[in-house]
Amino acid sequence: MNSTTVPRFRPLPLAALILATLLSACSLGRDDRSAEATQAAANATLRDAMTASARAVQGSDMKADARWFTCPGGIGSRYSGGGVMTSPQGDRTDQLAAIRGAVLAAGFQDATQVDGHVTAQRDDVSVDIRFRVPDGSWTFSVLTRCHTYGGKDRARVESSDRHVILP
């Protein structure tokens, strides 16, 4: 380059820009919260949502469990599970509204996007509640976001043990 040559700007290829965007959205480090704390938060979230729902619709026969799963793509782990509850017969739309009100009153945020469901969040844990017609029960699903764990937490998240939350 001589004194009369002006440096020419070369734009990055589109693939390089996409890769840079994706990498900036990923966390390559470890999460601050332990696997035990994540599991406890999810268990408490599911238990609290089910208990509030049972009070709202006179539900009974509650059962719930969860376990660790590998996240899609194999990066990280998430704690996921669910439960069931029976309730007396009645107008399911009214019961769903009562459940939504009870869960929100218990400190959850409404994240519902689908009719016929109540989806609520507390911190980074989501609970989805819906009525299952074939057996006439309410079903609950709990899900954490994906976390990366190392050290002593690795054995916990790699275990496929089922954890009973409600008998």
Order of alpha helices (4+ residues) and beta strands (2+ residues): alpha-alpha-beta-beta-alpha-beta-beta-beta-beta-alpha-beta
